[in-house]
Amino acid sequence: MSDIAIETGRLEMRPLAPGDADALARIASDERVGLKLGLVPCPCSVAEVESWIAAAPAQIDAGTDYLLTVRDRASGTIIGSAGLDELIEQGISGREYDLGYWFDPAWWGKGLGSECALALRDWAFETLKTGGLRASCLMDNQASAHVLEKAGFHYMNTVLKYRPARRRTALVAQFRMDKPRWERCVRRERNTEGVAA
């Protein structure tokens, strides 16, 4: 599955590649990104990203993790990362993944988070045949919570988790989507597109 290519109107997502390390480390090292993620070291070294890149092919082959570089389709510029990480506790309907994404702040406020989340959500259900998805964001990251709700995820709960980038615990909002909910979202989105056309 190393030939993965997820495209939207403005984005292209492909597996991490060696030439991506410098740009991704620079973006993840921006405190505006790192402190919102909480799990990625901030600052993030090129060596750290290179370790993700080295592990990616085996993870993709095993179907456990899909770490992707996100590029602007028009310019080819690396603008962030997105991915699906297999959850340890499986749902009753099969393998489930945690969906995540992060972008260079220069590209915030353009609706790209929603575009990315929707495409990754659909790819997970259509191609991977996942039984469900989860996602989370820090409680003070209202923009990401809005993106997840817009993509059809429903809020489950709030938990206190340790976040290395912040060097402390923080409140984390957790969201979920199962296959029936995804199917309802897709029908509604297609109906809305039909009305708009």
MDTraj code that builds the backbone (N, CA, C; nanometers):
import mdtraj as md
import numpy as np

residues = "MET SER ASP ILE ALA ILE GLU THR GLY ARG LEU GLU MET ARG PRO LEU ALA PRO GLY ASP ALA ASP ALA LEU ALA ARG ILE ALA SER ASP GLU ARG VAL GLY LEU LYS LEU GLY LEU VAL PRO CYS PRO CYS SER VAL ALA GLU VAL GLU SER TRP ILE ALA ALA ALA PRO ALA GLN ILE ASP ALA GLY THR ASP TYR LEU LEU THR VAL ARG ASP ARG ALA SER GLY THR ILE ILE GLY SER ALA GLY LEU ASP GLU LEU ILE GLU GLN GLY ILE SER GLY ARG GLU TYR ASP LEU GLY TYR TRP PHE ASP PRO ALA TRP TRP GLY LYS GLY LEU GLY SER GLU CYS ALA LEU ALA LEU ARG ASP TRP ALA PHE GLU THR LEU LYS THR GLY GLY LEU ARG ALA SER CYS LEU MET ASP ASN GLN ALA SER ALA HIS VAL LEU GLU LYS ALA GLY PHE HIS TYR MET ASN THR VAL LEU LYS TYR ARG PRO ALA ARG ARG ARG THR ALA LEU VAL ALA GLN PHE ARG MET ASP LYS PRO ARG TRP GLU ARG CYS VAL ARG ARG GLU ARG ASN THR GLU GLY VAL ALA ALA".split()
xyz = np.array([
    [0.0821, -0.1207, 0.0000],
    [0.0000, 0.0000, 0.0000],
    [0.0856, 0.1258, 0.0000],
    [0.2126, 0.1120, -0.0327],
    [0.2996, 0.2289, -0.0324],
    [0.2648, 0.3262, -0.1448],
    [0.1743, 0.2846, -0.2331],
    [0.1317, 0.3720, -0.3427],
    [0.0100, 0.4562, -0.3039],
    [-0.0139, 0.4703, -0.1758],
    [-0.1280, 0.5484, -0.1269],
    [-0.1179, 0.6915, -0.1786],
    [-0.2286, 0.7403, -0.2317],
    [-0.2379, 0.8809, -0.2725],
    [-0.3814, 0.9238, -0.2500],
    [-0.4019, 1.0102, -0.1533],
    [-0.5354, 1.0628, -0.1229],
    [-0.5367, 1.2072, -0.1694],
    [-0.6255, 1.2381, -0.2604],
    [-0.6298, 1.3737, -0.3156],
    [-0.7651, 1.4371, -0.2935],
    [-0.7623, 1.5668, -0.2683],
    [-0.8835, 1.6469, -0.2587],
    [-0.8683, 1.7605, -0.3593],
    [-0.9590, 1.8534, -0.3578],
    [-0.9475, 1.9664, -0.4491],
    [-0.8185, 2.0440, -0.4316],
    [-0.7704, 2.0558, -0.3061],
    [-0.6515, 2.1370, -0.2792],
    [-0.5346, 2.0617, -0.2165],
    [-0.5560, 1.9386, -0.1752],
    [-0.4542, 1.8656, -0.1000],
    [-0.4158, 1.7345, -0.1657],
    [-0.2928, 1.6936, -0.1381],
    [-0.2454, 1.5606, -0.1756],
    [-0.1782, 1.5005, -0.0539],
    [-0.2176, 1.3772, -0.0186],
    [-0.1600, 1.3078, 0.0961],
    [-0.0958, 1.1786, 0.0490],
    [0.0313, 1.1639, 0.0832],
    [0.1083, 1.0440, 0.0476],
    [0.1913, 1.0013, 0.1681],
    [0.2351, 0.8732, 0.1719],
    [0.3185, 0.8287, 0.2840],
    [0.4441, 0.9144, 0.3004],
    [0.4873, 0.9293, 0.4250],
    [0.6088, 1.0048, 0.4549],
    [0.7242, 0.9523, 0.3701],
    [0.8070, 1.0439, 0.3223],
    [0.9232, 1.0076, 0.2409],
    [1.0457, 1.0803, 0.2950],
    [1.1673, 1.0265, 0.2711],
    [1.2892, 1.0867, 0.3270],
    [1.3043, 1.2363, 0.3015],
    [1.2650, 1.2839, 0.1861],
    [1.2798, 1.4261, 0.1561],
    [1.1850, 1.5167, 0.2329],
    [1.0934, 1.4589, 0.3122],
    [0.9938, 1.5373, 0.3850],
    [1.0414, 1.5820, 0.5232],
    [1.1500, 1.5235, 0.5717],
    [1.1879, 1.5392, 0.7129],
    [1.2119, 1.6840, 0.7544],
    [1.2871, 1.7595, 0.6754],
    [1.3192, 1.8968, 0.7146],
    [1.1935, 1.9823, 0.7300],
    [1.1049, 1.9760, 0.6308],
    [0.9834, 2.0584, 0.6343],
    [0.8922, 2.0182, 0.7493],
    [0.8744, 1.8879, 0.7715],
    [0.7855, 1.8438, 0.8791],
    [0.8426, 1.8779, 1.0165],
    [0.9740, 1.8658, 1.0327],
    [1.0352, 1.9027, 1.1615],
    [1.0195, 2.0518, 1.1879],
    [1.0335, 2.1324, 1.0835],
    [1.0174, 2.2778, 1.0988],
    [0.8745, 2.3110, 1.1422],
    [0.7764, 2.2492, 1.0777],
    [0.6364, 2.2782, 1.1106],
    [0.6042, 2.2315, 1.2527],
    [0.6448, 2.1091, 1.2868],
    [0.6133, 2.0544, 1.4195],
    [0.6845, 2.1303, 1.5304],
    [0.7956, 2.1966, 1.4971],
    [0.8708, 2.2726, 1.5977],
    [0.8098, 2.4089, 1.6272],
    [0.7186, 2.4529, 1.5447],
    [0.6485, 2.5786, 1.5696],
    [0.5601, 2.5578, 1.6928],
    [0.5785, 2.6369, 1.7960],
    [0.5015, 2.6178, 1.9194],
    [0.3514, 2.6232, 1.8970],
    [0.3077, 2.7018, 1.7995],
    [0.1636, 2.7086, 1.7719],
    [0.1103, 2.5727, 1.7280],
    [0.1938, 2.4904, 1.6677],
    [0.1561, 2.3547, 1.6263],
    [0.1837, 2.2575, 1.7404],
    [0.3074, 2.2554, 1.7871],
    [0.3495, 2.1578, 1.8873],
    [0.2675, 2.1605, 2.0143],
    [0.2335, 2.2788, 2.0624],
    [0.1565, 2.2870, 2.1864],
    [0.0114, 2.2462, 2.1671],
    [-0.0390, 2.2563, 2.0457],
    [-0.1750, 2.2080, 2.0190],
    [-0.1770, 2.0557, 2.0067],
    [-0.0700, 1.9992, 1.9506],
    [-0.0611, 1.8541, 1.9381],
    [-0.0382, 1.7901, 2.0738],
    [0.0604, 1.8403, 2.1420],
    [0.0893, 1.7881, 2.2746],
    [0.1707, 1.6605, 2.2763],
    [0.1568, 1.5724, 2.1756],
    [0.2266, 1.4436, 2.1763],
    [0.3590, 1.4469, 2.1022],
    [0.3724, 1.5343, 2.0056],
    [0.4946, 1.5449, 1.9271],
    [0.5926, 1.6325, 2.0043],
    [0.7207, 1.5915, 2.0126],
    [0.8177, 1.6770, 2.0824],
    [0.8212, 1.8166, 2.0209],
    [0.8333, 1.9160, 2.1033],
    [0.8391, 2.0540, 2.0535],
    [0.9486, 2.1271, 2.1292],
    [1.0614, 2.1610, 2.0660],
    [1.0857, 2.1475, 1.9227],
    [1.1035, 2.0013, 1.8801],
    [1.0775, 1.9767, 1.7535],
    [1.0859, 1.8426, 1.6954],
    [1.2079, 1.8378, 1.6036],
    [1.2950, 1.7427, 1.6266],
    [1.4183, 1.7351, 1.5487],
    [1.3958, 1.6637, 1.4155],
    [1.4849, 1.6911, 1.3219],
    [1.4815, 1.6204, 1.1933],
    [1.5016, 1.4707, 1.2186],
    [1.5873, 1.4356, 1.3131],
    [1.6114, 1.2943, 1.3459],
    [1.4834, 1.2262, 1.3936],
    [1.4025, 1.2989, 1.4713],
    [1.2739, 1.2442, 1.5177],
    [1.1847, 1.2120, 1.3983],
    [1.1724, 1.3062, 1.3050],
    [1.0882, 1.2831, 1.1867],
    [1.1471, 1.1713, 1.1013],
    [1.2784, 1.1662, 1.0904],
    [1.3412, 1.0582, 1.0131],
    [1.3089, 0.9218, 1.0732],
    [1.2945, 0.9147, 1.2060],
    [1.2571, 0.7873, 1.2694],
    [1.1142, 0.7481, 1.2321],
    [1.0240, 0.8478, 1.2208],
    [0.8877, 0.8181, 1.1754],
    [0.8908, 0.7657, 1.0324],
    [0.9712, 0.8327, 0.9478],
    [0.9806, 0.7954, 0.8065],
    [1.0353, 0.6535, 0.7921],
    [1.1367, 0.6192, 0.8718],
    [1.1969, 0.4860, 0.8646],
    [1.0970, 0.3774, 0.9048],
    [1.0111, 0.4075, 1.0012],
    [0.9148, 0.3085, 1.0499],
    [0.7910, 0.2970, 0.9610],
    [0.7636, 0.3994, 0.8811],
    [0.6367, 0.4065, 0.8072],
    [0.6108, 0.2893, 0.7126],
    [0.7051, 0.2451, 0.6289],
    [0.6726, 0.1361, 0.5345],
    [0.6253, 0.0082, 0.6026],
    [0.6935, -0.0329, 0.7103],
    [0.6530, -0.1551, 0.7806],
    [0.5162, -0.1376, 0.8457],
    [0.4888, -0.0174, 0.8988],
    [0.3589, 0.0076, 0.9613],
    [0.2471, 0.0024, 0.8580],
    [0.2722, 0.0605, 0.7419],
    [0.1711, 0.0576, 0.6353],
    [0.1479, -0.0861, 0.5897],
    [0.2561, -0.1623, 0.5694],
    [0.2422, -0.3025, 0.5271],
    [0.1639, -0.3845, 0.6287],
    [0.1829, -0.3537, 0.7579],
    [0.1112, -0.4258, 0.8635],
    [-0.0316, -0.3745, 0.8831],
    [-0.0616, -0.2583, 0.8241],
    [-0.1950, -0.2013, 0.8387],
    [-0.2196, -0.1383, 0.9739],
    [-0.1124, -0.1019, 1.0436],
    [-0.1297, -0.0471, 1.1784],
    [-0.1284, 0.1046, 1.1826],
    [-0.0439, 0.1673, 1.1025],
    [-0.0330, 0.3133, 1.1024],
    [-0.0136, 0.3628, 0.9596],
    [-0.0767, 0.4744, 0.9314],
    [-0.0646, 0.5373, 0.8001],
    [-0.0274, 0.6829, 0.8239],
    [0.1038, 0.7129, 0.8229],
    [0.1506, 0.8496, 0.8435],
    [0.1754, 0.9123, 0.7068],
    [0.1110, 1.0253, 0.6840],
    [0.1114, 1.0871, 0.5520],
    [0.1628, 1.2302, 0.5558],
    [0.2312, 1.2674, 0.4505],
    [0.2703, 1.4061, 0.4310],
    [0.1589, 1.4735, 0.3528],
    [0.1197, 1.5921, 0.3949],
    [0.0152, 1.6675, 0.3253],
    [0.0825, 1.7795, 0.2460],
    [0.0497, 1.7862, 0.1176],
    [0.1036, 1.8900, 0.0293],
    [-0.0098, 1.9714, -0.0318],
    [0.0205, 2.0958, -0.0598],
    [-0.0683, 2.1789, -0.1396],
    [-0.0570, 2.1285, -0.2833],
    [-0.1689, 2.0889, -0.3427],
    [-0.1637, 2.0315, -0.4774],
    [-0.1134, 2.1301, -0.5816],
    [-0.1487, 2.2552, -0.5684],
    [-0.1123, 2.3541, -0.6710],
    [0.0383, 2.3796, -0.6753],
    [0.1001, 2.3882, -0.5585],
    [0.2427, 2.4247, -0.5540],
    [0.3358, 2.3093, -0.5194],
    [0.2804, 2.2017, -0.4614],
    [0.3635, 2.0903, -0.4158],
    [0.4278, 2.1145, -0.2804],
    [0.3974, 2.2274, -0.2178],
    [0.4554, 2.2637, -0.0885],
    [0.4053, 2.1707, 0.0221],
    [0.4980, 2.1246, 0.1053],
    [0.4591, 2.0461, 0.2231],
    [0.3975, 2.1414, 0.3238],
    [0.2732, 2.1113, 0.3635],
    [0.2037, 2.2020, 0.4551],
    [0.1644, 2.1353, 0.5870],
    [0.1939, 2.0055, 0.6008],
    [0.1606, 1.9390, 0.7258],
    [0.1643, 1.7882, 0.7150],
    [0.0990, 1.7254, 0.8104],
    [0.0958, 1.5797, 0.8160],
    [-0.0423, 1.5362, 0.8636],
    [-0.0772, 1.4150, 0.8260],
    [-0.2045, 1.3563, 0.8688],
    [-0.1836, 1.2062, 0.8809],
    [-0.2741, 1.1409, 0.9478],
    [-0.2571, 0.9967, 0.9563],
    [-0.3652, 0.9258, 1.0341],
    [-0.3526, 0.7950, 1.0301],
    [-0.4395, 0.7040, 1.1033],
    [-0.3492, 0.6112, 1.1830],
    [-0.3722, 0.6037, 1.3127],
    [-0.2964, 0.5142, 1.4003],
    [-0.3925, 0.4105, 1.4558],
    [-0.3530, 0.2829, 1.4449],
    [-0.4402, 0.1765, 1.4942],
    [-0.4572, 0.1876, 1.6452],
    [-0.5796, 0.1702, 1.6893],
    [-0.6083, 0.1723, 1.8326],
    [-0.5780, 0.0357, 1.8920],
    [-0.5241, 0.0349, 2.0119],
    [-0.4907, -0.0918, 2.0778],
    [-0.6181, -0.1681, 2.1109],
    [-0.7153, -0.0983, 2.1674],
    [-0.8415, -0.1638, 2.1996],
    [-0.9309, -0.1599, 2.0758],
    [-0.9633, -0.2771, 2.0245],
    [-1.0405, -0.2848, 1.9006],
    [-1.1900, -0.2745, 1.9301],
    [-1.2619, -0.2166, 1.8356],
    [-1.4068, -0.2075, 1.8483],
    [-1.4718, -0.3393, 1.8112],
    [-1.5985, -0.3537, 1.8412],
    [-1.6690, -0.4787, 1.8105],
    [-1.6826, -0.4995, 1.6605],
    [-1.6687, -0.3926, 1.5828],
    [-1.6835, -0.4045, 1.4377],
    [-1.5492, -0.4135, 1.3657],
    [-1.4420, -0.4441, 1.4377],
    [-1.3131, -0.4643, 1.3726],
    [-1.2112, -0.3576, 1.4045],
    [-1.1073, -0.3553, 1.3251],
    [-0.9942, -0.2645, 1.3446],
    [-1.0401, -0.1190, 1.3411],
    [-0.9963, -0.0417, 1.4398],
    [-1.0302, 0.0999, 1.4469],
    [-0.9021, 0.1823, 1.4514],
    [-0.9144, 0.3068, 1.4073],
    [-0.7991, 0.3950, 1.3988],
    [-0.8276, 0.5288, 1.4653],
    [-0.7191, 0.5928, 1.5062],
    [-0.7243, 0.7296, 1.5575],
    [-0.6824, 0.8217, 1.4439],
    [-0.7656, 0.9172, 1.4094],
    [-0.7389, 1.0102, 1.2997],
    [-0.6757, 1.1370, 1.3549],
    [-0.5710, 1.1839, 1.2876],
    [-0.5061, 1.3072, 1.3305],
    [-0.4482, 1.3842, 1.2129],
    [-0.4213, 1.5109, 1.2351],
    [-0.3647, 1.5973, 1.1299],
    [-0.3052, 1.7202, 1.1958],
    [-0.2097, 1.7828, 1.1280],
    [-0.1560, 1.9113, 1.1723],
    [-0.0968, 1.9848, 1.0529],
    [-0.1083, 2.1177, 1.0595],
    [-0.0693, 2.2020, 0.9468],
    [0.0213, 2.3169, 0.9883],
    [0.0996, 2.3623, 0.8934],
    [0.1795, 2.4828, 0.9077],
    [0.0838, 2.5993, 0.9357],
    [0.1084, 2.6800, 1.0386],
    [0.0183, 2.7918, 1.0689],
    [-0.0055, 2.8870, 0.9524],
    [0.0891, 2.8942, 0.8594],
    [0.0702, 2.9810, 0.7423],
    [-0.0491, 2.9361, 0.6578],
    [-0.0929, 2.8110, 0.6783],
    [-0.2043, 2.7554, 0.5998],
    [-0.3317, 2.7409, 0.6828],
    [-0.3316, 2.7889, 0.8054],
    [-0.4517, 2.7823, 0.8883],
    [-0.5574, 2.8783, 0.8348],
    [-0.6819, 2.8517, 0.8724],
    [-0.7920, 2.9433, 0.8401],
    [-0.8405, 2.9350, 0.6965],
    [-0.8022, 2.8297, 0.6244],
    [-0.8421, 2.8161, 0.4843],
    [-0.9359, 2.6964, 0.4619],
    [-0.9769, 2.6307, 0.5700],
    [-1.0651, 2.5141, 0.5573],
    [-0.9927, 2.3859, 0.5214],
    [-0.8593, 2.3864, 0.5292],
    [-0.7837, 2.2677, 0.4891],
    [-0.7941, 2.1550, 0.5915],
    [-0.8105, 2.1886, 0.7190],
    [-0.8283, 2.0857, 0.8212],
    [-0.9520, 2.0024, 0.7930],
    [-1.0618, 2.0705, 0.7597],
    [-1.1857, 1.9985, 0.7273],
    [-1.1695, 1.9152, 0.6010],
    [-1.1055, 1.9722, 0.5007],
    [-1.0851, 1.9007, 0.3744],
    [-1.0025, 1.7739, 0.3972],
    [-0.8998, 1.7871, 0.4775],
    [-0.8126, 1.6742, 0.5098],
    [-0.8874, 1.5685, 0.5918],
    [-0.9562, 1.6111, 0.6966],
    [-1.0266, 1.5173, 0.7849],
    [-1.1341, 1.4402, 0.7096],
    [-1.2087, 1.5078, 0.6245],
    [-1.3134, 1.4402, 0.5468],
    [-1.2532, 1.3362, 0.4532],
    [-1.1458, 1.3718, 0.3836],
    [-1.0831, 1.2788, 0.2889],
    [-1.0249, 1.1582, 0.3617],
    [-0.9580, 1.1822, 0.4731],
    [-0.8982, 1.0726, 0.5488],
    [-1.0064, 0.9834, 0.6102],
    [-1.1113, 1.0446, 0.6586],
    [-1.2255, 0.9703, 0.7133],
    [-1.2827, 0.8762, 0.6082],
    [-1.3103, 0.9298, 0.4895],
    [-1.3704, 0.8482, 0.3830],
    [-1.2758, 0.7385, 0.3373],
    [-1.1464, 0.7699, 0.3261],
    [-1.0486, 0.6702, 0.2835],
    [-1.0422, 0.5558, 0.3841],
    [-1.0490, 0.5883, 0.5136],
    [-1.0431, 0.4851, 0.6177],
    [-1.1607, 0.3880, 0.6064],
    [-1.2793, 0.4412, 0.5839],
    [-1.3962, 0.3534, 0.5741],
    [-1.4046, 0.2835, 0.4388],
    [-1.3750, 0.3543, 0.3310],
    [-1.3895, 0.2957, 0.1978],
    [-1.2766, 0.2001, 0.1616],
    [-1.1524, 0.2381, 0.1916],
    [-1.0372, 0.1581, 0.1495],
    [-0.9917, 0.0605, 0.2571],
    [-0.9790, 0.1081, 0.3801],
    [-0.9323, 0.0212, 0.4884],
    [-1.0452, -0.0615, 0.5493],
    [-1.1680, -0.0256, 0.5199],
    [-1.2856, -0.0953, 0.5751],
    [-1.2813, -0.0960, 0.7280],
    [-1.2409, 0.0177, 0.7846],
    [-1.2328, 0.0278, 0.9297],
    [-1.3706, 0.0118, 0.9933],
    [-1.3700, -0.0387, 1.1148],
    [-1.4944, -0.0504, 1.1890],
    [-1.5334, 0.0797, 1.2570],
    [-1.4352, 0.1700, 1.2720],
    [-1.4654, 0.2967, 1.3365],
    [-1.3409, 0.3832, 1.3476],
    [-1.3631, 0.5094, 1.3775],
    [-1.2557, 0.6058, 1.3939],
    [-1.2725, 0.6794, 1.5256],
    [-1.1604, 0.7206, 1.5798],
    [-1.1606, 0.8104, 1.6939],
    [-1.0697, 0.9272, 1.6609],
    [-1.0840, 1.0321, 1.7346],
    [-0.9983, 1.1493, 1.7195],
    [-1.0040, 1.2249, 1.8508],
    [-0.9026, 1.3065, 1.8744],
    [-0.9025, 1.3844, 1.9977],
    [-0.8319, 1.5164, 1.9734],
    [-0.8589, 1.6105, 2.0607],
    [-0.7887, 1.7389, 2.0566],
    [-0.7899, 1.7973, 2.1971],
    [-0.6927, 1.8810, 2.2221],
    [-0.6896, 1.9490, 2.3511],
    [-0.8131, 2.0379, 2.3642],
    [-0.8637, 2.0471, 2.4847],
    [-0.9866, 2.1235, 2.5069],
    [-0.9734, 2.2695, 2.4645],
    [-0.8515, 2.3239, 2.4700],
    [-0.8348, 2.4639, 2.4302],
    [-0.8115, 2.4798, 2.2794],
    [-0.8245, 2.3698, 2.2044],
    [-0.8095, 2.3749, 2.0590],
    [-0.9481, 2.3664, 1.9947],
    [-1.0234, 2.4742, 2.0076],
    [-1.1607, 2.4754, 1.9575],
    [-1.1697, 2.4617, 1.8058],
    [-1.0680, 2.5077, 1.7340],
    [-1.0695, 2.4952, 1.5878],
    [-1.0715, 2.3487, 1.5466],
    [-0.9898, 2.2651, 1.6117],
    [-0.9882, 2.1224, 1.5779],
    [-1.1173, 2.0540, 1.6206],
    [-1.1717, 2.0920, 1.7351],
    [-1.2996, 2.0343, 1.7775],
    [-1.4069, 2.0646, 1.6732],
    [-1.4062, 2.1860, 1.6207],
    [-1.5035, 2.2242, 1.5176],
    [-1.4835, 2.1414, 1.3910],
    [-1.3579, 2.1197, 1.3503],
    [-1.3289, 2.0384, 1.2314],
    [-1.3841, 1.8975, 1.2500],
    [-1.3616, 1.8387, 1.3669],
    [-1.4075, 1.7014, 1.3915],
    [-1.5595, 1.6929, 1.3919],
    [-1.6243, 1.7890, 1.4538],
    [-1.7712, 1.7888, 1.4545],
    [-1.8257, 1.8085, 1.3134],
    [-1.7626, 1.8958, 1.2368],
    [-1.8049, 1.9189, 1.0978],
    [-1.7883, 1.7927, 1.0134],
    [-1.6866, 1.7110, 1.0454],
    [-1.6632, 1.5859, 0.9731],
    [-1.7563, 1.4744, 1.0199],
    [-1.8405, 1.5042, 1.1205],
    [-1.9398, 1.4072, 1.1646],
    [-1.9036, 1.3283, 1.2884],
    [-1.7882, 1.3536, 1.3467],
    [-1.7517, 1.2849, 1.4702],
    [-1.8413, 1.3335, 1.5835],
    [-1.8720, 1.2446, 1.6766],
    [-1.9489, 1.2891, 1.7924],
    [-1.8602, 1.2862, 1.9162],
    [-1.8831, 1.3849, 2.0005],
    [-1.8066, 1.3994, 2.1239],
    [-1.8392, 1.2835, 2.2171],
    [-1.7352, 1.2214, 2.2741],
    [-1.7548, 1.1115, 2.3696],
    [-1.7366, 1.1587, 2.5133],
    [-1.6179, 1.2148, 2.5413],
    [-1.5871, 1.2539, 2.6787],
    [-1.4614, 1.3410, 2.6815],
    [-1.4293, 1.3871, 2.8002],
    [-1.3065, 1.4628, 2.8215],
    [-1.2252, 1.3894, 2.9267],
    [-1.0956, 1.3728, 2.8979],
    [-1.0075, 1.3031, 2.9906],
    [-0.8843, 1.3894, 3.0171],
    [-0.8178, 1.3588, 3.1251],
    [-0.6937, 1.4279, 3.1596],
    [-0.5779, 1.3383, 3.1166],
    [-0.4925, 1.3889, 3.0261],
    [-0.3801, 1.3100, 2.9752],
    [-0.2521, 1.3916, 2.9819],
    [-0.1416, 1.3189, 3.0003],
    [-0.0115, 1.3859, 3.0002],
    [0.0262, 1.4213, 2.8572],
    [0.0724, 1.5445, 2.8354],
    [0.1130, 1.5925, 2.7037],
    [0.2592, 1.6366, 2.7114],
    [0.3506, 1.5549, 2.6522],
    [0.4938, 1.5849, 2.6622],
    [0.5325, 1.7244, 2.6150],
    [0.4724, 1.7721, 2.5069],
    [0.5097, 1.9046, 2.4545],
    [0.4786, 2.0147, 2.5558],
    [0.3755, 1.9932, 2.6369],
    [0.3384, 2.0929, 2.7391],
    [0.4025, 2.0634, 2.8741],
    [0.4598, 1.9436, 2.8857],
    [0.5240, 1.8992, 3.0093],
    [0.4272, 1.8999, 3.1282],
    [0.3045, 1.8653, 3.1000],
    [0.2031, 1.8591, 3.2063],
    [0.0801, 1.7856, 3.1531],
    [-0.0133, 1.7571, 3.2412],
    [-0.1395, 1.6989, 3.1972],
    [-0.2291, 1.8096, 3.1413],
    [-0.3187, 1.7685, 3.0548],
    [-0.4112, 1.8646, 2.9941],
    [-0.5433, 1.7938, 2.9656],
    [-0.6497, 1.8714, 2.9593],
    [-0.7807, 1.8163, 2.9254],
    [-0.7876, 1.7900, 2.7763],
    [-0.8294, 1.6669, 2.7413],
    [-0.8363, 1.6238, 2.6025],
    [-0.9793, 1.5800, 2.5722],
    [-1.0374, 1.6395, 2.4688],
    [-1.1720, 1.6003, 2.4236],
    [-1.1580, 1.4841, 2.3263],
    [-1.2379, 1.3808, 2.3461],
    [-1.2322, 1.2616, 2.2616],
    [-1.3607, 1.2491, 2.1795],
    [-1.3420, 1.2101, 2.0540],
    [-1.4524, 1.1987, 1.9583],
    [-1.4497, 1.0609, 1.8941],
    [-1.5649, 1.0215, 1.8398],
    [-1.5750, 0.8886, 1.7765],
    [-1.6685, 0.8931, 1.6566],
    [-1.6471, 0.7983, 1.5662],
    [-1.7377, 0.7776, 1.4534],
    [-1.7380, 0.6287, 1.4196],
    [-1.8579, 0.5680, 1.4136],
    [-1.8676, 0.4295, 1.3691],
    [-1.9171, 0.4269, 1.2247],
    [-1.9239, 0.3086, 1.1660],
    [-1.9592, 0.2984, 1.0240],
    [-2.1006, 0.3496, 0.9944],
    [-2.2026, 0.3129, 1.0736],
    [-2.3363, 0.3672, 1.0440],
    [-2.3406, 0.5203, 1.0482],
    [-2.2707, 0.5794, 1.1424],
    [-2.2679, 0.7263, 1.1496],
    [-2.1989, 0.7836, 1.0255],
    [-2.0879, 0.7208, 0.9830],
    [-2.0192, 0.7654, 0.8617],
    [-2.1123, 0.7573, 0.7407],
    [-2.1843, 0.6475, 0.7284],
    [-2.2758, 0.6315, 0.6146],
    [-2.3817, 0.7411, 0.6136],
    [-2.4352, 0.7769, 0.7304],
    [-2.5332, 0.8862, 0.7395],
    [-2.4696, 1.0193, 0.6985],
    [-2.3454, 1.0420, 0.7434],
    [-2.2752, 1.1669, 0.7077],
    [-2.2555, 1.1771, 0.5575],
    [-2.2125, 1.0693, 0.4957],
    [-2.1866, 1.0700, 0.3514],
    [-2.3162, 1.0962, 0.2749],
    [-2.4263, 1.0316, 0.3163],
    [-2.5564, 1.0563, 0.2495],
    [-2.5961, 1.2031, 0.2620],
    [-2.5814, 1.2575, 0.3814],
    [-2.6183, 1.3973, 0.4042],
    [-2.5309, 1.4912, 0.3218],
    [-2.4006, 1.4647, 0.3184],
    [-2.3084, 1.5477, 0.2402],
    [-2.3412, 1.5409, 0.0906],
    [-2.3734, 1.4234, 0.0408],
    [-2.4073, 1.4097, -0.1012],
    [-2.5378, 1.4807, -0.1329],
    [-2.6339, 1.4735, -0.0410],
    [-2.7602, 1.5440, -0.0608],
    [-2.7386, 1.6952, -0.0637],
    [-2.6508, 1.7428, 0.0270],
    [-2.6195, 1.8863, 0.0316],
    [-2.5511, 1.9309, -0.0963],
    [-2.4577, 1.8485, -0.1469],
    [-2.3899, 1.8818, -0.2730],
    [-2.4890, 1.8859, -0.3873],
    [-2.5859, 1.7945, -0.3876],
    [-2.6867, 1.7913, -0.4939],
    [-2.7733, 1.9164, -0.4921],
    [-2.8068, 1.9637, -0.3727],
    [-2.8870, 2.0852, -0.3600],
    [-2.8075, 2.2063, -0.4069],
    [-2.6761, 2.2096, -0.3684],
    [-2.5910, 2.3225, -0.4067],
    [-2.5692, 2.3292, -0.5572],
    [-2.5659, 2.2121, -0.6217],
    [-2.5437, 2.2098, -0.7674],
    [-2.6680, 2.2588, -0.8370],
])
top = md.Topology()
chain = top.add_chain()
for i, resn in enumerate(residues, 1):
    res = top.add_residue(resn, chain, resSeq=i)
    for name in ("N", "CA", "C"):
        top.add_atom(name, md.element.get_by_symbol(name[0]), res)
traj = md.Trajectory(xyz[None], top)
